[in-house]
């Protein structure tokens, strides 16, 4: 299985394969028809409390955020469900609304999915 990442504001493409929205909140201003999401996996996304803590100072808190998010994912039933859902798919694209994908929850989630 190959995985990729796209922002929710980018146009969906056929080669995206199975598109999974990995944010707890639906992207602002994006219709469900335009997003072409196959699965909205909001439960494996960071908890509201962790997300709020991180957004208070993302530059200073990114490393600690990644550790705390990894701790949330370890043994998570939602992560196991997501792995089952994407298993056997040739191509999976994780879709997110975050502006800075590299400094978000997405890289940590990808590590757990591989």
Backbone as JSON, one array per atom type, in Angstrom:
{
  "sequence": "XXXXXXXXXXXXXXXXXXXXXXXXXXXXXXXXXXXXXXXXXXXXXXXXXXXXXXXXXXXXXXXXXXXXXXXXXXXXXXXXXXXXXXXXXXXXXXXXXXXXXXXXXXXXXXXXXX",
  "N": [[0.85, -1.18, 0.0], [0.58, 2.14, -0.88], [0.99, 5.38, 0.49], [-0.18, 8.72, 0.7], [-0.36, 12.29, 1.16], [-2.66, 14.93, 1.23], [-3.89, 18.25, 1.14], [-7.1, 19.29, 2.23], [-8.12, 21.29, 0.7], [-7.11, 21.04, -1.77], [-7.62, 19.84, -5.09], [-9.36, 16.81, -5.59], [-8.06, 13.78, -6.95], [-8.06, 11.1, -9.37], [-5.95, 9.31, -8.98], [-5.54, 9.45, -6.28], [-6.62, 7.41, -4.88], [-8.03, 5.69, -2.15], [-9.55, 7.97, -0.15], [-8.95, 9.46, 2.92], [-10.11, 11.41, 5.43], [-8.38, 12.84, 8.02], [-8.79, 14.5, 10.2], [-10.23, 15.87, 13.18], [-12.18, 17.78, 12.96], [-14.4, 18.93, 10.4], [-13.16, 20.26, 7.33], [-13.21, 23.74, 6.97], [-15.39, 25.41, 4.79], [-15.34, 23.53, 2.75], [-17.15, 21.48, 0.7], [-18.89, 18.35, 1.1], [-19.25, 16.98, -1.26], [-17.3, 18.1, -2.92], [-14.97, 17.42, -1.56], [-14.74, 14.66, -1.73], [-14.41, 12.44, 0.04], [-13.7, 9.24, 1.23], [-13.66, 8.05, 3.7], [-14.15, 9.32, 6.91], [-12.02, 9.66, 9.33], [-12.17, 10.53, 12.23], [-11.79, 9.82, 14.88], [-9.16, 8.7, 15.32], [-7.7, 11.03, 15.21], [-5.91, 13.73, 16.89], [-6.87, 14.31, 20.3], [-9.34, 16.69, 21.4], [-8.48, 18.21, 23.55], [-5.65, 17.89, 23.48], [-5.13, 18.96, 20.97], [-5.93, 21.65, 21.34], [-4.1, 22.45, 23.3], [-1.69, 22.23, 21.84], [-2.09, 24.11, 19.76], [-1.92, 26.49, 21.11], [0.74, 27.22, 21.22], [2.33, 26.37, 18.78], [4.93, 26.36, 17.58], [6.77, 26.06, 19.66], [5.84, 23.78, 20.93], [5.77, 21.52, 19.28], [7.43, 19.13, 19.21], [6.89, 17.94, 21.7], [4.13, 17.69, 21.44], [4.0, 15.77, 19.37], [4.98, 13.53, 20.72], [3.05, 13.23, 22.75], [0.78, 12.8, 21.19], [1.47, 10.41, 19.93], [1.41, 8.77, 22.16], [-1.34, 8.81, 22.65], [-2.19, 7.38, 20.44], [-1.11, 4.82, 20.76], [-2.19, 1.61, 21.23], [-4.75, 2.34, 20.6], [-8.13, 1.85, 19.84], [-9.44, 3.1, 17.77], [-7.38, 3.6, 15.97], [-6.69, 0.99, 15.29], [-9.05, 0.23, 14.0], [-8.96, 1.97, 11.81], [-6.66, 1.02, 10.52], [-7.58, -1.51, 9.76], [-9.55, -0.76, 7.94], [-8.11, 0.41, 5.83], [-6.45, -1.57, 5.01], [-5.07, -3.62, 2.51], [-5.67, -1.92, 0.44], [-4.63, -0.4, -2.56], [-3.75, 2.26, -2.85], [-3.71, 4.94, -0.61], [-4.79, 8.05, 0.44], [-4.17, 10.42, 2.8], [-6.11, 12.95, 4.03], [-6.15, 16.31, 4.98], [-6.83, 19.4, 6.72], [-4.93, 21.05, 7.73], [-2.5, 23.69, 7.62], [0.3, 23.54, 7.72], [1.53, 20.74, 7.06], [3.75, 19.12, 7.67], [4.37, 19.83, 10.27], [2.35, 18.82, 12.0], [-0.24, 16.58, 13.13], [-0.23, 14.62, 11.22], [2.29, 13.4, 10.17], [3.01, 11.78, 12.39], [0.79, 10.08, 12.62], [1.0, 8.77, 10.16], [3.33, 7.27, 10.55], [2.41, 5.39, 12.39], [0.6, 4.04, 10.83], [2.1, 2.66, 9.01]],
  "CA": [[0.0, 0.0, 0.0], [1.29, 3.42, -0.87], [0.21, 6.43, 1.14], [0.16, 10.09, 0.39], [-1.05, 13.3, 1.95], [-3.17, 16.07, 0.48], [-4.74, 19.17, 1.89], [-8.52, 19.19, 1.87], [-8.43, 22.38, -0.22], [-6.6, 20.65, -3.09], [-8.58, 19.09, -5.88], [-9.23, 15.35, -5.54], [-7.64, 13.19, -8.22], [-8.31, 9.66, -9.44], [-4.82, 8.55, -8.45], [-5.51, 9.55, -4.81], [-7.09, 6.14, -4.32], [-8.99, 5.78, -1.05], [-9.28, 9.24, 0.53], [-9.32, 9.41, 4.33], [-9.96, 12.66, 6.18], [-7.8, 12.46, 9.32], [-8.97, 15.61, 11.14], [-11.41, 15.73, 14.04], [-13.17, 18.75, 12.48], [-14.53, 18.99, 8.94], [-12.5, 21.46, 6.82], [-14.08, 24.89, 6.76], [-15.61, 25.86, 3.42], [-15.21, 22.45, 1.77], [-18.37, 20.66, 0.68], [-18.63, 16.91, 1.09], [-19.16, 16.57, -2.66], [-16.0, 18.53, -3.45], [-13.89, 16.75, -0.84], [-14.67, 13.26, -2.2], [-13.83, 11.66, 1.13], [-14.24, 7.88, 1.35], [-13.78, 7.75, 5.12], [-13.77, 10.39, 7.83], [-11.45, 9.0, 10.5], [-11.95, 11.6, 13.22], [-11.41, 9.29, 16.19], [-7.71, 8.6, 15.52], [-7.1, 12.37, 15.24], [-5.6, 14.15, 18.27], [-8.0, 14.71, 21.14], [-9.61, 18.14, 21.42], [-7.63, 18.81, 24.59], [-4.27, 17.93, 22.98], [-5.1, 19.9, 19.85], [-5.99, 23.01, 21.88], [-2.81, 22.69, 23.95], [-0.69, 22.41, 20.79], [-2.33, 25.34, 19.0], [-1.58, 27.66, 21.92], [2.12, 27.59, 20.89], [2.78, 25.25, 17.94], [6.37, 26.36, 17.31], [7.49, 25.57, 20.84], [5.28, 22.54, 21.46], [5.61, 20.47, 18.29], [8.07, 17.86, 19.6], [6.11, 17.37, 22.81], [2.85, 17.32, 20.86], [4.18, 14.51, 18.65], [5.1, 12.47, 21.74], [1.75, 13.05, 23.4], [-0.15, 12.22, 20.22], [1.87, 9.01, 19.79], [0.89, 8.08, 23.35], [-2.78, 8.63, 22.44], [-2.41, 6.38, 19.41], [-0.69, 3.48, 21.19], [-3.28, 0.79, 21.74], [-6.03, 2.97, 20.27], [-9.09, 1.07, 19.07], [-9.73, 3.86, 16.55], [-6.27, 3.36, 15.06], [-6.85, -0.39, 14.8], [-10.16, 0.26, 13.04], [-8.48, 2.63, 10.6], [-5.75, 0.09, 9.85], [-8.42, -2.53, 9.11], [-10.27, -0.14, 6.83], [-7.22, 0.7, 4.7], [-5.67, -2.77, 4.68], [-5.31, -4.19, 1.19], [-5.93, -0.9, -0.58], [-3.41, -0.1, -3.31], [-3.34, 3.64, -2.62], [-4.48, 5.66, 0.4], [-4.39, 9.44, 0.61], [-4.64, 11.05, 4.03], [-6.55, 14.31, 3.7], [-6.15, 17.15, 6.17], [-7.01, 20.83, 6.48], [-3.84, 21.82, 8.35], [-1.68, 24.45, 6.68], [1.68, 23.03, 7.78], [1.36, 19.3, 7.24], [4.95, 18.55, 8.29], [4.34, 20.13, 11.71], [1.0, 18.52, 12.44], [-0.42, 15.2, 13.58], [-0.2, 13.69, 10.09], [3.48, 12.54, 10.13], [2.94, 10.78, 13.46], [-0.22, 9.11, 12.23], [1.54, 7.96, 9.06], [4.26, 6.3, 11.15], [1.62, 4.32, 13.02], [-0.11, 3.3, 9.8], [3.04, 1.85, 8.23]],
  "C": [[0.89, 1.24, 0.0], [0.37, 4.46, -0.24], [0.73, 7.78, 0.71], [-0.64, 11.02, 1.27], [-1.46, 14.43, 1.02], [-3.94, 16.97, 1.42], [-6.16, 19.08, 1.36], [-8.91, 20.24, 0.83], [-7.86, 22.13, -1.61], [-7.65, 19.8, -3.79], [-8.31, 17.58, -5.76], [-8.86, 14.85, -6.93], [-7.91, 11.69, -8.2], [-7.19, 8.86, -8.82], [-4.63, 8.73, -6.93], [-5.87, 8.2, -4.18], [-8.14, 6.39, -3.26], [-8.63, 7.0, -0.21], [-9.84, 9.21, 1.95], [-9.06, 10.77, 4.98], [-9.52, 12.3, 7.59], [-7.82, 13.61, 10.33], [-10.23, 15.38, 11.96], [-12.54, 16.65, 13.57], [-13.21, 18.74, 10.96], [-13.88, 20.3, 8.46], [-13.49, 22.57, 6.48], [-14.17, 25.24, 5.28], [-15.49, 24.79, 2.35], [-16.47, 21.59, 1.84], [-17.98, 19.19, 0.65], [-18.49, 16.41, -0.35], [-17.79, 16.91, -3.24], [-14.84, 17.75, -2.81], [-13.67, 15.31, -1.31], [-13.94, 12.36, -1.19], [-14.51, 10.3, 1.18], [-14.48, 7.5, 2.81], [-13.35, 8.96, 5.92], [-13.32, 9.72, 9.12], [-11.13, 10.06, 11.56], [-11.48, 11.06, 14.56], [-9.91, 9.07, 16.37], [-6.99, 9.96, 15.52], [-6.8, 12.75, 16.69], [-6.86, 14.58, 19.02], [-8.15, 16.23, 21.11], [-8.7, 18.84, 22.43], [-6.18, 18.94, 24.1], [-4.15, 18.94, 21.85], [-5.1, 21.35, 20.35], [-4.68, 23.38, 22.55], [-1.73, 23.0, 22.91], [-0.86, 23.75, 20.09], [-2.05, 26.61, 19.8], [-0.16, 28.14, 21.62], [2.75, 26.49, 20.03], [4.28, 25.21, 17.69], [7.16, 25.75, 18.46], [7.05, 24.17, 21.26], [5.24, 21.36, 20.49], [6.2, 19.13, 18.72], [7.28, 17.18, 20.71], [4.73, 16.92, 22.33], [2.94, 15.96, 20.16], [4.27, 13.34, 19.62], [3.76, 12.18, 22.4], [0.73, 12.42, 22.46], [0.19, 10.74, 20.0], [1.36, 8.19, 20.97], [-0.61, 7.85, 23.22], [-3.04, 7.49, 21.45], [-2.07, 4.96, 19.86], [-1.87, 2.74, 21.81], [-4.67, 1.32, 21.44], [-6.9, 2.06, 19.41], [-9.4, 1.77, 17.75], [-8.62, 3.67, 15.52], [-6.36, 1.96, 14.47], [-7.96, -0.47, 13.76], [-9.73, 0.89, 11.72], [-7.55, 1.71, 9.82], [-6.52, -1.01, 9.12], [-9.07, -1.98, 7.86], [-9.37, 0.08, 5.62], [-6.4, -0.5, 4.25], [-6.07, -3.3, 3.3], [-5.61, -3.19, 0.1], [-4.6, -0.54, -1.25], [-2.87, 1.29, -2.98], [-4.28, 4.28, -1.62], [-3.92, 7.08, 0.48], [-5.02, 9.97, 1.89], [-4.93, 12.51, 3.7], [-6.67, 15.1, 5.0], [-6.34, 18.61, 5.79], [-5.85, 21.66, 7.02], [-2.99, 22.51, 7.29], [-0.26, 23.89, 6.59], [1.64, 21.54, 8.09], [2.54, 18.68, 7.97], [4.98, 18.75, 9.8], [2.92, 20.0, 12.24], [0.95, 17.09, 12.94], [-0.21, 14.18, 12.47], [1.08, 12.84, 10.03], [3.48, 11.45, 11.21], [1.94, 9.69, 13.11], [0.3, 8.19, 11.11], [2.51, 6.9, 9.58], [3.51, 5.11, 11.75], [0.88, 3.48, 11.99], [0.8, 2.39, 8.98], [3.56, 0.69, 9.02]]
}
